[in-house]
Amino acid sequence: MADRVSLSSMLAKSQQELPARRMKDSCLEVHLPLGSEPQLREKYLTFHNTVRFGRILEDLDSLAVLISYSHTYNSELKRSPLSIVTALVDKIDMRHHIIYPDCDIKFSGRVTWVGRTSIEAKMHMSQVDSHVPVGICLK
Protein backbone atom coordinates (compact mmCIF):
# COMPACT_ATOMS: atom_id res chain seq x y z
CA MET A 1 0.00 0.00 0.00
CA ALA A 2 2.85 2.38 0.78
CA ASP A 3 4.21 1.71 -2.70
CA ARG A 4 0.90 2.84 -4.28
CA VAL A 5 0.91 6.02 -2.16
CA SER A 6 4.42 6.87 -3.34
CA LEU A 7 3.38 6.26 -6.96
CA SER A 8 0.28 8.45 -6.62
CA SER A 9 2.51 11.35 -5.55
CA MET A 10 4.11 11.17 -9.03
CA LEU A 11 0.83 11.88 -10.82
CA ALA A 12 0.42 15.29 -12.45
CA LYS A 13 -1.84 17.65 -10.53
CA SER A 14 -3.17 19.31 -13.72
CA GLN A 15 -3.14 18.96 -17.50
CA GLN A 16 -0.68 21.86 -17.74
CA GLU A 17 1.97 19.78 -15.91
CA LEU A 18 1.85 17.09 -18.58
CA PRO A 19 4.19 17.19 -21.57
CA ALA A 20 2.56 17.90 -24.94
CA ARG A 21 1.92 14.79 -27.01
CA ARG A 22 0.84 14.20 -30.59
CA MET A 23 -0.90 11.11 -31.93
CA LYS A 24 2.01 10.31 -34.21
CA ASP A 25 4.36 10.22 -31.19
CA SER A 26 2.75 6.93 -30.15
CA CYS A 27 2.96 5.19 -33.55
CA LEU A 28 4.44 1.73 -33.19
CA GLU A 29 5.14 -1.08 -35.60
CA VAL A 30 5.98 -4.64 -34.59
CA HIS A 31 6.86 -7.54 -36.86
CA LEU A 32 5.94 -11.14 -36.07
CA PRO A 33 8.22 -13.38 -38.17
CA LEU A 34 5.92 -16.38 -38.63
CA GLY A 35 7.25 -17.10 -42.10
CA SER A 36 10.93 -16.73 -41.33
CA GLU A 37 11.06 -18.35 -37.85
CA PRO A 38 9.48 -21.83 -37.81
CA GLN A 39 10.05 -22.28 -34.05
CA LEU A 40 7.94 -19.19 -33.33
CA ARG A 41 5.32 -20.32 -35.85
CA GLU A 42 4.67 -23.47 -33.80
CA LYS A 43 3.33 -21.33 -30.92
CA TYR A 44 0.73 -19.80 -33.24
CA LEU A 45 -0.59 -22.90 -34.99
CA THR A 46 -3.58 -25.09 -34.22
CA PHE A 47 -3.49 -28.84 -34.86
CA HIS A 48 -5.16 -28.06 -38.23
CA ASN A 49 -2.08 -26.00 -39.16
CA THR A 50 -4.03 -22.72 -39.08
CA VAL A 51 -3.13 -19.60 -37.12
CA ARG A 52 -4.76 -19.29 -33.69
CA PHE A 53 -6.82 -16.09 -33.93
CA GLY A 54 -6.93 -15.83 -30.13
CA ARG A 55 -3.13 -15.62 -30.07
CA ILE A 56 -3.27 -12.76 -32.61
CA LEU A 57 -5.80 -10.97 -30.38
CA GLU A 58 -3.46 -11.43 -27.39
CA ASP A 59 -0.65 -9.78 -29.37
CA LEU A 60 -2.92 -6.90 -30.38
CA ASP A 61 -3.96 -6.47 -26.74
CA SER A 62 -0.31 -6.25 -25.71
CA LEU A 63 0.33 -3.76 -28.49
CA ALA A 64 -2.52 -1.57 -27.20
CA VAL A 65 -0.90 -1.47 -23.76
CA LEU A 66 2.51 -0.68 -25.27
CA ILE A 67 1.01 2.14 -27.37
CA SER A 68 -0.74 3.57 -24.32
CA TYR A 69 2.40 3.31 -22.24
CA SER A 70 4.50 5.05 -24.91
CA HIS A 71 1.93 7.86 -25.03
CA THR A 72 1.97 8.36 -21.25
CA TYR A 73 5.71 7.78 -20.75
CA ASN A 74 7.50 10.44 -18.70
CA SER A 75 11.30 10.23 -18.87
CA GLU A 76 11.64 12.23 -15.64
CA LEU A 77 10.10 9.41 -13.58
CA LYS A 78 11.89 6.17 -12.68
CA ARG A 79 8.61 4.21 -12.90
CA SER A 80 5.19 4.91 -14.26
CA PRO A 81 2.53 5.67 -11.63
CA LEU A 82 -0.16 4.51 -14.07
CA SER A 83 -1.84 1.13 -14.34
CA ILE A 84 -2.78 0.40 -17.94
CA VAL A 85 -5.41 -2.21 -18.76
CA THR A 86 -7.37 -2.86 -21.91
CA ALA A 87 -11.13 -2.67 -21.51
CA LEU A 88 -12.80 -3.43 -24.82
CA VAL A 89 -12.57 -3.77 -28.56
CA ASP A 90 -15.08 -1.61 -30.44
CA LYS A 91 -14.74 -3.22 -33.82
CA ILE A 92 -12.80 -5.83 -35.76
CA ASP A 93 -12.73 -5.56 -39.56
CA MET A 94 -11.29 -8.47 -41.52
CA ARG A 95 -10.74 -8.07 -45.22
CA HIS A 96 -10.02 -11.76 -45.67
CA HIS A 97 -10.72 -14.66 -43.36
CA ILE A 98 -7.38 -16.39 -43.83
CA ILE A 99 -4.21 -15.71 -41.88
CA TYR A 100 -1.36 -17.51 -43.61
CA PRO A 101 0.84 -19.44 -41.17
CA ASP A 102 3.94 -19.20 -43.37
CA CYS A 103 3.96 -15.40 -43.87
CA ASP A 104 5.26 -12.71 -41.53
CA ILE A 105 2.75 -10.43 -39.82
CA LYS A 106 3.08 -6.70 -39.27
CA PHE A 107 1.22 -5.08 -36.37
CA SER A 108 0.97 -1.29 -36.23
CA GLY A 109 -1.00 1.13 -34.13
CA ARG A 110 -1.29 4.57 -32.58
CA VAL A 111 -3.30 6.59 -30.12
CA THR A 112 -6.41 8.11 -31.69
CA TRP A 113 -8.06 9.77 -28.68
CA VAL A 114 -7.15 10.64 -25.09
CA GLY A 115 -9.40 11.61 -22.19
CA ARG A 116 -8.63 12.17 -18.52
CA THR A 117 -8.69 8.47 -17.62
CA SER A 118 -8.98 6.72 -20.98
CA ILE A 119 -6.99 6.24 -24.16
CA GLU A 120 -8.25 4.93 -27.48
CA ALA A 121 -5.79 3.19 -29.78
CA LYS A 122 -6.29 1.90 -33.29
CA MET A 123 -4.29 -1.07 -34.49
CA HIS A 124 -3.78 -2.85 -37.78
CA MET A 125 -2.51 -6.29 -38.59
CA SER A 126 -1.34 -6.94 -42.11
CA GLN A 127 0.19 -9.84 -43.90
CA VAL A 128 1.34 -9.88 -47.49
CA ASP A 129 1.29 -13.15 -49.35
CA SER A 130 2.24 -13.57 -52.96
CA HIS A 131 -1.48 -13.97 -53.75
CA VAL A 132 -3.63 -11.86 -51.44
CA PRO A 133 -2.98 -9.12 -48.84
CA VAL A 134 -4.65 -9.84 -45.49
CA GLY A 135 -5.70 -7.09 -43.13
CA ILE A 136 -7.34 -6.76 -39.73
CA CYS A 137 -8.23 -3.47 -38.12
CA LEU A 138 -9.08 -3.13 -34.43
CA LYS A 139 -10.40 -0.04 -32.78
C-alpha positions in Angstrom: 0.0 0.0 0.0 2.9 2.4 0.8 4.2 1.7 -2.7 0.9 2.8 -4.3 0.9 6.0 -2.2 4.4 6.9 -3.3 3.4 6.3 -7.0 0.3 8.4 -6.6 2.5 11.4 -5.5 4.1 11.2 -9.0 0.8 11.9 -10.8 0.4 15.3 -12.4 -1.8 17.7 -10.5 -3.2 19.3 -13.7 -3.1 19.0 -17.5 -0.7 21.9 -17.7 2.0 19.8 -15.9 1.8 17.1 -18.6 4.2 17.2 -21.6 2.6 17.9 -24.9 1.9 14.8 -27.0 0.8 14.2 -30.6 -0.9 11.1 -31.9 2.0 10.3 -34.2 4.4 10.2 -31.2 2.7 6.9 -30.1 3.0 5.2 -33.6 4.4 1.7 -33.2 5.1 -1.1 -35.6 6.0 -4.6 -34.6 6.9 -7.5 -36.9 5.9 -11.1 -36.1 8.2 -13.4 -38.2 5.9 -16.4 -38.6 7.3 -17.1 -42.1 10.9 -16.7 -41.3 11.1 -18.3 -37.9 9.5 -21.8 -37.8 10.0 -22.3 -34.0 7.9 -19.2 -33.3 5.3 -20.3 -35.8 4.7 -23.5 -33.8 3.3 -21.3 -30.9 0.7 -19.8 -33.2 -0.6 -22.9 -35.0 -3.6 -25.1 -34.2 -3.5 -28.8 -34.9 -5.2 -28.1 -38.2 -2.1 -26.0 -39.2 -4.0 -22.7 -39.1 -3.1 -19.6 -37.1 -4.8 -19.3 -33.7 -6.8 -16.1 -33.9 -6.9 -15.8 -30.1 -3.1 -15.6 -30.1 -3.3 -12.8 -32.6 -5.8 -11.0 -30.4 -3.5 -11.4 -27.4 -0.7 -9.8 -29.4 -2.9 -6.9 -30.4 -4.0 -6.5 -26.7 -0.3 -6.3 -25.7 0.3 -3.8 -28.5 -2.5 -1.6 -27.2 -0.9 -1.5 -23.8 2.5 -0.7 -25.3 1.0 2.1 -27.4 -0.7 3.6 -24.3 2.4 3.3 -22.2 4.5 5.0 -24.9 1.9 7.9 -25.0 2.0 8.4 -21.2 5.7 7.8 -20.7 7.5 10.4 -18.7 11.3 10.2 -18.9 11.6 12.2 -15.6 10.1 9.4 -13.6 11.9 6.2 -12.7 8.6 4.2 -12.9 5.2 4.9 -14.3 2.5 5.7 -11.6 -0.2 4.5 -14.1 -1.8 1.1 -14.3 -2.8 0.4 -17.9 -5.4 -2.2 -18.8 -7.4 -2.9 -21.9 -11.1 -2.7 -21.5 -12.8 -3.4 -24.8 -12.6 -3.8 -28.6 -15.1 -1.6 -30.4 -14.7 -3.2 -33.8 -12.8 -5.8 -35.8 -12.7 -5.6 -39.6 -11.3 -8.5 -41.5 -10.7 -8.1 -45.2 -10.0 -11.8 -45.7 -10.7 -14.7 -43.4 -7.4 -16.4 -43.8 -4.2 -15.7 -41.9 -1.4 -17.5 -43.6 0.8 -19.4 -41.2 3.9 -19.2 -43.4 4.0 -15.4 -43.9 5.3 -12.7 -41.5 2.8 -10.4 -39.8 3.1 -6.7 -39.3 1.2 -5.1 -36.4 1.0 -1.3 -36.2 -1.0 1.1 -34.1 -1.3 4.6 -32.6 -3.3 6.6 -30.1 -6.4 8.1 -31.7 -8.1 9.8 -28.7 -7.1 10.6 -25.1 -9.4 11.6 -22.2 -8.6 12.2 -18.5 -8.7 8.5 -17.6 -9.0 6.7 -21.0 -7.0 6.2 -24.2 -8.2 4.9 -27.5 -5.8 3.2 -29.8 -6.3 1.9 -33.3 -4.3 -1.1 -34.5 -3.8 -2.9 -37.8 -2.5 -6.3 -38.6 -1.3 -6.9 -42.1 0.2 -9.8 -43.9 1.3 -9.9 -47.5 1.3 -13.1 -49.4 2.2 -13.6 -53.0 -1.5 -14.0 -53.8 -3.6 -11.9 -51.4 -3.0 -9.1 -48.8 -4.7 -9.8 -45.5 -5.7 -7.1 -43.1 -7.3 -6.8 -39.7 -8.2 -3.5 -38.1 -9.1 -3.1 -34.4 -10.4 0.0 -32.8 
